[in-house]
Amino acid sequence: MKACWGSSATEIATRDELRAIAAAIRASGQPTMLFLEADNGKTLVVGLGHEESVLTFVEPDGRSFHSRGDVEREGFLSFLCRDQVDDFMAEMAVPVADAGVAAEAFVETAERPPGVTWEADW
């Protein structure tokens, strides 16, 4: 599985490798979107570096889903995403611990992780 963030990319296969990347992102002080690209064409994108996270899941055919938190919540969370800062709706925010569990599940299964409420983008 390929892990990409900012201008960095590497291959990972274990939870420990994922945790090391997540720790480095948090230590950078710049909230960042981590792209996890599986060999089966599925991608999970996880926001790291805030007290909350946002997630996006993309199927090989282009169908995409985003995490759904409190739909009444207003505002935005900003993350570095492919070398530019992007804003994500705060209603997408989920606890960072849930996002971590989802990312670890994706590394193990390469499937859309359970434990997150997903909403289709279209």
C-alpha positions in Angstrom: 0.0 0.0 0.0 1.3 3.4 -0.9 1.1 6.2 1.7 1.4 9.8 0.5 1.4 13.1 2.4 2.6 16.5 1.5 5.5 15.9 -0.8 6.4 12.5 0.8 5.5 9.0 -0.3 6.4 5.5 0.8 5.1 1.9 0.8 3.6 0.6 4.0 2.2 -2.8 5.0 1.7 -2.7 8.8 0.0 -0.8 11.5 3.3 0.1 13.0 4.4 1.8 9.8 1.2 3.7 9.6 1.5 4.8 13.2 5.1 6.1 12.5 3.8 8.2 9.6 0.9 9.5 11.7 3.3 10.4 14.5 5.6 12.3 12.1 2.6 14.2 10.7 1.4 15.2 14.2 5.0 16.2 15.1 5.3 18.5 12.1 2.7 20.8 13.6 0.9 21.1 10.1 -2.4 19.3 10.0 -2.1 17.1 6.9 -4.2 14.7 4.8 -2.6 11.3 4.5 -3.5 9.3 1.3 -3.5 5.5 1.7 -3.7 3.9 -1.8 -4.3 0.2 -1.9 -3.3 -2.2 -4.7 -7.0 -2.9 -5.4 -7.5 0.7 -6.4 -9.3 1.9 -3.3 -8.0 5.0 -1.4 -8.6 6.2 2.1 -7.7 9.8 2.9 -7.3 10.7 6.6 -6.8 14.1 8.1 -4.1 14.1 10.9 -2.8 16.8 13.2 -6.0 18.2 14.6 -8.0 17.0 17.7 -10.5 15.8 15.1 -10.2 14.2 11.7 -12.0 14.1 8.4 -11.9 11.1 6.1 -12.6 10.4 2.4 -12.9 6.9 0.8 -12.7 6.5 -3.0 -13.6 3.3 -4.9 -11.7 2.3 -8.1 -14.7 3.5 -10.2 -14.5 7.0 -8.8 -17.4 6.7 -6.3 -16.5 8.6 -3.2 -17.7 8.9 0.3 -16.8 11.3 3.2 -17.0 10.9 7.0 -20.1 12.3 8.6 -20.0 13.8 12.1 -22.4 16.3 13.5 -24.4 17.5 10.5 -25.5 20.6 12.5 -22.0 21.8 13.0 -20.7 24.8 11.0 -17.3 25.9 10.1 -14.2 24.3 8.6 -11.1 22.3 9.5 -8.0 23.1 7.4 -5.5 20.5 6.3 -2.5 20.5 4.0 -3.7 18.4 1.1 -1.2 17.7 -1.7 0.9 20.7 -0.9 -1.9 23.2 -0.5 -4.1 24.1 2.4 -7.7 22.9 1.9 -10.8 23.5 4.0 -13.1 20.6 5.0 -16.6 21.1 6.4 -16.6 20.7 10.2 -19.7 18.5 9.8 -17.3 15.8 8.4 -15.3 15.8 11.7 -15.0 12.6 13.7 -12.9 11.8 16.7 -9.2 11.3 15.8 -9.2 8.0 17.6 -12.0 6.7 15.3 -10.0 7.9 12.3 -7.0 6.1 13.5 -8.9 2.8 13.9 -10.4 3.3 10.4 -6.9 3.9 8.9 -5.5 0.8 10.6 -8.4 -1.3 9.4 -7.9 0.0 5.8 -4.2 -0.9 5.9 -5.2 -4.5 6.9 -8.1 -5.0 4.6 -8.0 -2.4 1.8 -11.7 -2.1 2.2 -14.0 0.8 3.3 -13.5 0.7 7.1 -16.4 0.2 9.5 -16.8 2.4 12.6 -17.2 5.6 10.6 -20.5 6.9 9.3 -20.0 7.4 5.6 -22.0 9.7 3.3 -21.8 9.4 -0.5 -20.5 12.5 -2.3 -22.9 12.1 -5.2 
